[in-house]
Amino acid sequence: MHKEAKSSYFDMPALDVSVAFPQATPASNFPPCTSDYYQLADLLTPEEQAVRMKVRECMEKEVAPIMAKYWEKAEFPFEVIPKFAALHIAGGTIKGYGCPGSSITGSAVAAAEVARVDASCSTFILVHSSLAMLTIGLCGSEMQKQKYLPSLAELDTIACWGLTEPDYGSDASGLGTTARKVEGGWILEGQKRWIGNSTFANILVIFARNTSTNQINGFIVKKDAPGLQATKMENKIGLRIVQNGDILLKKVFVPDEDRLPGVNSFQDTNKVLAVSRVMVAWQPIGIAMGVYDMCHRYLKERKQFGAPLAAFQINQQKLVQMLSNIQAMILVGWRLCKLYESGKMTPGHASLGKSWNTLRARETVALGRELLGGNGILSDFHVAKAFCDLEPIYTFEGTYDINTLVTGREITGLASFKPAPSRQKSRL
């Protein structure tokens, strides 16, 4: 049968967004920062401000132009790793071993600046630095620190952190993965899920239950260990660039020298989680700042009814609400850092900061989605991507609800995590 030739009308590549919609600038040309209305710089040391501006420049110029492409494909942009290495922010607060030894405030504002442009890149660094590296830094032996931290600080090797399991999410202390002592080492058996960086990490920090003591221990596992398998989780709608994986451990042997001597119970993980929860409290700050900055520029460029969208009262009101949220979030995040630095921060403080900031960021990003109209569902204009990326951050490192209960337990003295035991007979 004769096939009719197709018109060139069909199968044409998509127009570049700057051609298709010339009235507003896409996020590949990232907007300047207009969201720091109360001038956080005044609260930072010169070193902290210098790190902040160095990270901001890198993210705006080097990373923003390529993020939408990788986000759409759900692929990791390995080309940015050397750029992050040059920033020298991996290792954060760890002193020595090639790490920056920065203040927690400096690490936090750096995390926010990365998240302002791309939350997935921020999560990649958080997992590598504030979870895996910090676990080795706080709980590792001197030999382990010297062996692993320098190459991790240079991002020559990449790490992941394996706590969460299919059956244990919020109830993380219930871990089912086991560690059995054998001659010369340990045999690990079990499964992990949602582990960021795991599909390409060189080393994996894995937590497992010691079959002799029934306590949680920590281990450093090499990527080529026999019996280890990591596969990418598909079909995420948020943090699409982060390569979350399912990890299977089938009789994986770990030598004695790679057991972390400072992890002898689940409580020992809290030393790490205290710092990482501060970092996670700054991620929504950065995300909300990026969304505000994008909306601020967009509303001044985009015109309808003969005037810029920024000239309409309801749009100004939404912008101010977004800006108000961000100033409050920044001050909560800053205070959290100061409490940590003075040794006064409690688990309740960290949980309140993380839960409240993610809640306010959710509201802020939703307002940004409204302000951009149809373009609010295109990753080209950043807001849609940020909207989706915030959802997993609202949930990970303790869900909003779990974090509020951590604070609730602290202020009332009453734990409410476990449901009341079922009764055979009604009280009535």
C-alpha positions as CSV (number, residue, x, y, z in Angstrom):
1,M,0.0,0.0,0.0
2,H,1.4,3.4,-0.9
3,K,2.4,5.5,2.0
4,E,1.7,9.1,1.9
5,A,4.7,11.3,2.6
6,K,4.5,13.1,6.0
7,S,4.4,16.8,6.1
8,S,7.3,18.6,7.8
9,Y,4.6,19.8,10.1
10,F,4.9,16.6,12.1
11,D,7.7,15.3,14.3
12,M,9.5,18.6,14.6
13,P,11.6,19.2,17.7
14,A,10.2,21.4,20.4
15,L,10.8,25.1,20.2
16,D,13.4,26.5,22.5
17,V,11.4,28.0,25.4
18,S,13.0,31.4,24.9
19,V,11.6,31.4,21.4
20,A,8.2,29.8,22.3
21,F,7.7,32.2,25.2
22,P,9.9,35.3,24.8
23,Q,8.1,37.4,27.4
24,A,9.9,35.8,30.4
25,T,13.4,34.5,31.1
26,P,13.7,30.8,31.8
27,A,15.5,29.4,34.8
28,S,18.5,28.3,32.8
29,N,19.4,32.0,33.1
30,F,18.9,32.0,36.9
31,P,17.5,35.2,38.5
32,P,19.6,37.2,41.0
33,C,18.8,36.8,44.6
34,T,16.1,39.1,45.8
35,S,14.7,36.9,48.6
36,D,17.1,37.8,51.4
37,Y,15.0,40.8,52.5
38,Y,16.2,41.0,56.1
39,Q,19.9,40.7,55.0
40,L,21.2,37.4,56.5
41,A,24.7,38.5,55.4
42,D,24.8,40.8,58.5
43,L,24.5,37.6,60.7
44,L,27.3,35.7,58.9
45,T,31.1,35.8,59.5
46,P,33.2,37.0,56.5
47,E,34.2,33.4,55.9
48,E,30.6,32.2,55.9
49,Q,29.5,35.0,53.5
50,A,32.4,34.2,51.2
51,V,31.4,30.5,51.0
52,R,27.8,31.6,50.4
53,M,28.7,33.8,47.5
54,K,31.1,31.3,46.0
55,V,28.5,28.6,46.0
56,R,25.8,31.0,44.6
57,E,28.0,32.0,41.7
58,C,28.8,28.4,40.8
59,M,25.1,27.3,41.0
60,E,23.8,30.2,38.9
61,K,26.4,30.1,36.2
62,E,27.5,26.4,36.0
63,V,24.6,24.3,37.2
64,A,21.3,26.2,36.5
65,P,21.7,26.0,32.7
66,I,21.6,22.1,32.6
67,M,19.4,21.1,35.5
68,A,16.0,21.0,33.7
69,K,17.4,18.6,31.1
70,Y,18.7,16.1,33.7
71,W,15.6,16.5,35.9
72,E,13.4,15.5,33.0
73,K,15.5,12.5,32.2
74,A,15.9,11.6,35.9
75,E,19.6,11.2,35.3
76,F,22.5,12.4,37.5
77,P,24.7,15.2,36.0
78,F,28.2,13.7,36.7
79,E,29.7,16.7,34.9
80,V,28.9,18.9,38.0
81,I,30.9,16.8,40.4
82,P,34.3,18.5,39.6
83,K,32.5,21.9,40.0
84,F,31.3,20.9,43.5
85,A,34.7,19.5,44.3
86,A,36.3,22.9,43.5
87,L,33.9,24.6,46.0
88,H,35.5,22.5,48.8
89,I,32.3,22.1,50.8
90,A,32.1,18.3,51.1
91,G,32.9,17.3,54.7
92,G,31.4,20.5,56.0
93,T,32.2,20.8,59.7
94,I,34.7,17.9,59.8
95,K,38.2,19.2,60.8
96,G,41.3,17.8,59.1
97,Y,41.5,14.9,56.6
98,G,41.2,17.4,53.7
99,C,37.8,18.6,54.9
100,P,36.9,22.3,55.2
101,G,36.2,22.4,58.9
102,S,33.6,25.1,58.4
103,S,31.1,26.3,61.0
104,I,27.7,24.6,60.9
105,T,26.2,28.0,59.8
106,G,28.6,28.1,56.9
107,S,27.7,24.5,55.9
108,A,24.0,25.3,56.2
109,V,24.1,28.5,54.1
110,A,26.1,26.5,51.4
111,A,23.4,23.8,51.4
112,A,20.7,26.5,51.0
113,E,22.5,28.1,48.1
114,V,22.8,24.7,46.3
115,A,19.1,24.0,47.0
116,R,18.1,27.5,45.7
117,V,19.0,26.4,42.2
118,D,18.6,22.6,42.5
119,A,17.3,20.6,45.4
120,S,18.6,17.3,44.0
121,C,22.2,18.5,43.9
122,S,21.7,19.7,47.5
123,T,20.4,16.3,48.5
124,F,23.4,14.6,46.7
125,I,25.8,16.6,48.8
126,L,23.8,16.2,52.0
127,V,23.8,12.4,51.7
128,H,27.5,12.3,50.8
129,S,28.8,14.9,53.3
130,S,26.3,15.4,56.2
131,L,25.4,11.7,56.5
132,A,28.1,9.3,55.1
133,M,31.2,11.5,55.7
134,L,30.0,12.7,59.0
135,T,29.3,9.2,60.2
136,I,32.9,8.3,59.5
137,G,34.1,11.5,61.0
138,L,32.2,11.1,64.2
139,C,32.1,7.3,64.6
140,G,35.0,6.0,62.6
141,S,38.5,4.9,63.8
142,E,41.5,7.1,63.1
143,M,42.5,4.6,60.4
144,Q,39.1,4.8,58.7
145,K,39.2,8.6,58.8
146,Q,42.6,8.7,57.2
147,K,41.7,6.1,54.6
148,Y,38.3,7.4,53.4
149,L,37.8,11.1,54.3
150,P,40.4,12.8,52.0
151,S,39.1,11.2,48.8
152,L,35.5,11.8,49.9
153,A,36.3,15.5,50.6
154,E,37.7,15.8,47.0
155,L,34.7,14.0,45.6
156,D,37.1,11.5,44.0
157,T,35.0,8.9,45.7
158,I,31.3,9.1,46.5
159,A,29.4,7.7,49.5
160,C,25.8,6.9,50.4
161,W,24.2,6.2,53.8
162,G,21.9,3.2,54.3
163,L,19.5,3.3,57.2
164,T,16.0,3.1,55.8
165,E,14.5,-0.3,54.9
166,P,11.3,-1.4,53.1
167,D,9.7,-2.4,56.4
168,Y,11.3,0.3,58.6
169,G,10.9,4.0,57.6
170,S,9.8,6.2,60.5
171,D,10.4,3.3,62.8
172,A,14.1,3.3,61.7
173,S,15.3,1.7,65.0
174,G,13.6,-1.5,64.1
175,L,16.1,-2.4,61.4
176,G,15.8,-5.9,60.0
177,T,19.2,-6.0,58.2
178,T,21.6,-8.2,60.3
179,A,25.3,-8.4,60.9
180,R,26.7,-11.8,62.0
181,K,30.2,-12.0,63.4
182,V,32.5,-14.4,61.6
183,E,36.2,-14.9,61.6
184,G,37.9,-11.8,60.4
185,G,34.8,-9.8,59.9
186,W,31.0,-9.7,59.5
187,I,28.3,-11.1,57.2
188,L,25.6,-8.6,56.3
189,E,22.2,-9.8,55.2
190,G,19.1,-7.6,54.4
191,Q,17.7,-4.9,52.3
192,K,17.7,-1.1,52.2
193,R,15.4,1.3,50.2
194,W,15.4,5.0,49.3
195,I,19.2,5.2,49.5
196,G,20.4,8.3,47.7
197,N,23.6,8.0,45.6
198,S,23.6,4.2,46.1
199,T,23.6,3.3,42.4
200,F,27.0,4.9,41.8
201,A,28.6,5.3,45.3
202,N,32.1,3.9,45.8
203,I,31.4,3.2,49.5
204,L,28.2,2.6,51.4
205,V,27.7,3.3,55.1
206,I,25.3,0.5,56.1
207,F,23.5,0.1,59.5
208,A,22.6,-3.4,60.6
209,R,21.5,-5.3,63.7
210,N,24.3,-7.2,65.5
211,T,22.9,-10.8,65.9
212,S,24.8,-11.2,69.2
213,T,23.9,-8.0,71.0
214,N,20.7,-7.1,69.1
215,Q,22.1,-3.5,68.9
216,I,22.6,-1.4,65.7
217,N,26.2,-1.4,64.3
218,G,27.6,0.6,61.4
219,F,29.8,-0.7,58.5
220,I,31.6,0.6,55.5
221,V,30.8,-1.5,52.5
222,K,32.7,-1.3,49.2
223,K,30.7,-1.1,46.0
224,D,32.3,-4.2,44.5
225,A,31.7,-6.4,47.6
226,P,30.3,-9.9,46.5
227,G,26.6,-10.2,47.3
228,L,26.0,-6.5,47.1
229,Q,23.4,-5.1,44.6
230,A,22.0,-1.6,44.1
231,T,19.3,-0.8,41.6
232,K,17.7,2.5,40.7
233,M,14.2,3.3,41.9
234,E,12.1,4.5,39.1
235,N,9.0,6.7,38.6
236,K,9.7,9.4,41.2
237,I,8.0,12.8,40.8
238,G,10.4,14.7,43.1
239,L,14.2,14.9,43.4
240,R,14.4,13.1,40.1
241,I,18.1,13.7,39.7
242,V,18.9,12.0,43.0
243,Q,19.6,8.3,42.2
244,N,17.7,6.6,45.0
245,G,18.3,2.9,45.1
246,D,17.2,-0.5,46.5
247,I,20.1,-2.2,48.1
248,L,20.2,-6.0,48.5
249,L,22.9,-7.5,50.8
250,K,23.2,-11.2,50.3
251,K,25.9,-12.6,52.6
252,V,28.1,-9.6,52.1
253,F,31.4,-9.9,53.9
254,V,32.8,-6.8,55.6
255,P,36.3,-7.1,57.2
256,D,36.7,-6.1,60.9
257,E,38.6,-2.9,59.9
258,D,35.5,-1.6,58.2
259,R,33.2,-1.9,61.1
260,L,32.6,1.6,62.6
261,P,33.7,1.4,66.2
262,G,31.6,4.4,67.3
263,V,28.2,2.9,66.3
264,N,27.1,0.5,69.0
265,S,23.4,1.3,69.3
266,F,20.8,3.3,67.4
267,Q,21.4,6.2,69.8
268,D,24.8,6.6,68.2
269,T,23.2,7.6,64.9
270,N,21.7,10.6,66.6
271,K,25.0,12.3,66.7
272,V,25.0,12.3,62.9
273,L,21.2,13.0,62.5
274,A,21.4,16.0,64.7
275,V,23.7,17.7,62.2
276,S,22.0,16.4,59.1
277,R,18.6,17.6,60.4
278,V,20.0,21.1,60.7
279,M,21.2,20.8,57.1
280,V,17.8,19.6,56.0
281,A,16.1,22.5,57.7
282,W,18.1,24.8,55.4
283,Q,17.1,22.9,52.2
284,P,13.6,24.3,52.2
285,I,15.0,27.8,52.8
286,G,17.0,27.5,49.7
287,I,14.2,26.1,47.6
288,A,11.8,28.8,48.8
289,M,14.4,31.5,48.0
290,G,14.8,30.2,44.5
291,V,11.1,30.0,43.8
292,Y,10.6,33.6,45.1
293,D,13.5,34.9,43.0
294,M,12.0,33.3,39.9
295,C,8.6,34.6,40.6
296,H,9.9,38.1,41.4
297,R,11.6,38.4,38.0
298,Y,8.7,36.6,36.1
299,L,6.0,39.0,37.5
300,K,8.0,42.0,36.3
301,E,8.6,40.6,32.9
302,R,5.3,39.0,32.1
303,K,2.5,41.3,31.0
304,Q,-1.3,40.9,30.8
305,F,-4.1,43.4,30.4
306,G,-1.4,45.9,29.4
307,A,0.5,45.8,32.7
308,P,3.2,43.6,34.3
309,L,1.8,40.9,36.5
310,A,3.7,42.5,39.4
311,A,1.4,45.5,39.2
312,F,-1.7,43.6,40.3
313,Q,-2.6,43.8,44.0
314,I,-3.3,40.1,44.5
315,N,0.1,39.1,43.0
316,Q,1.9,41.6,45.2
317,Q,0.1,40.2,48.3
318,K,1.3,36.6,47.3
319,L,4.8,37.8,46.8
320,V,4.9,39.4,50.2
321,Q,3.5,36.3,51.8
322,M,6.2,34.3,50.2
323,L,8.9,36.8,51.3
324,S,7.6,36.8,54.8
325,N,7.8,33.0,55.1
326,I,11.4,33.0,53.8
327,Q,12.5,35.6,56.3
328,A,11.0,33.7,59.2
329,M,12.5,30.4,57.9
330,I,16.0,31.9,57.6
331,L,15.8,33.2,61.2
332,V,14.7,29.8,62.5
333,G,17.5,28.1,60.5
334,W,20.1,30.6,61.8
335,R,19.0,30.2,65.4
336,L,19.1,26.4,65.1
337,C,22.8,26.7,64.0
338,K,23.6,29.0,66.9
339,L,22.0,26.5,69.3
340,Y,24.1,23.7,67.8
341,E,27.3,25.7,68.0
342,S,26.7,26.6,71.6
343,G,25.9,23.0,72.5
344,K,22.3,23.8,73.5
345,M,20.4,22.2,70.5
346,T,18.1,19.4,71.4
347,P,16.5,16.8,69.2
348,G,13.2,18.7,69.6
349,H,14.8,21.9,68.4
350,A,16.2,20.2,65.3
351,S,12.9,18.5,64.6
352,L,10.9,21.7,65.0
353,G,13.2,23.6,62.6
354,K,13.0,20.9,60.0
355,S,9.2,20.3,60.2
356,W,8.2,24.0,60.4
357,N,10.5,25.1,57.6
358,T,9.3,22.5,55.2
359,L,5.7,23.4,56.0
360,R,6.3,27.1,55.3
361,A,8.3,26.2,52.2
362,R,5.4,24.1,50.9
363,E,3.1,27.1,51.3
364,T,5.6,29.4,49.6
365,V,6.2,27.1,46.6
366,A,2.5,26.6,46.2
367,L,2.0,30.4,46.0
368,G,4.8,30.5,43.4
369,R,3.0,27.8,41.4
370,E,-0.1,30.0,41.3
371,L,1.8,33.1,40.3
372,L,3.3,31.5,37.2
373,G,0.0,30.3,35.8
374,G,0.5,27.8,33.0
375,N,4.3,28.2,33.1
376,G,4.1,27.0,36.7
377,I,3.9,23.5,35.5
378,L,7.0,23.7,33.3
379,S,10.4,22.8,34.6
380,D,11.8,25.4,32.3
381,F,10.6,28.1,34.8
382,H,12.0,26.3,37.9
383,V,8.9,26.5,40.1
384,A,7.3,23.2,38.9
385,K,10.5,21.4,39.5
386,A,11.0,23.0,43.0
387,F,7.3,22.2,43.8
388,C,7.9,18.5,43.1
389,D,11.4,18.4,44.7
390,L,10.1,19.8,48.0
391,E,7.7,16.9,48.6
392,P,10.3,14.3,49.4
393,I,12.2,16.8,51.6
394,Y,8.9,17.3,53.5
395,T,9.1,13.6,54.2
396,F,12.7,12.5,54.5
397,E,14.9,12.8,57.6
398,G,11.7,12.3,59.6
399,T,8.3,13.1,58.1
400,Y,6.6,16.3,59.2
401,D,4.4,14.4,61.6
402,I,7.2,12.4,63.1
403,N,9.3,15.5,63.7
404,T,6.4,17.2,65.4
405,L,6.1,14.2,67.7
406,V,9.8,14.4,68.5
407,T,9.3,18.0,69.7
408,G,6.0,17.1,71.3
409,R,7.7,14.3,73.4
410,E,10.4,16.8,74.5
411,I,8.0,19.5,75.6
412,T,5.5,17.2,77.4
413,G,7.7,14.4,78.5
414,L,5.3,11.9,77.0
415,A,6.2,9.7,74.0
416,S,3.3,9.2,71.5
417,F,5.0,7.2,68.7
418,K,3.6,3.8,69.4
419,P,-0.2,3.2,69.3
420,A,-1.9,2.2,72.5
421,P,-2.1,-1.5,73.1
422,S,-5.4,-3.0,71.8
423,R,-7.8,-4.1,74.5
424,Q,-9.8,-7.3,74.5
425,K,-12.8,-5.7,76.1
426,S,-14.3,-2.3,75.6
427,R,-13.9,0.2,78.5
428,L,-17.6,0.8,78.2
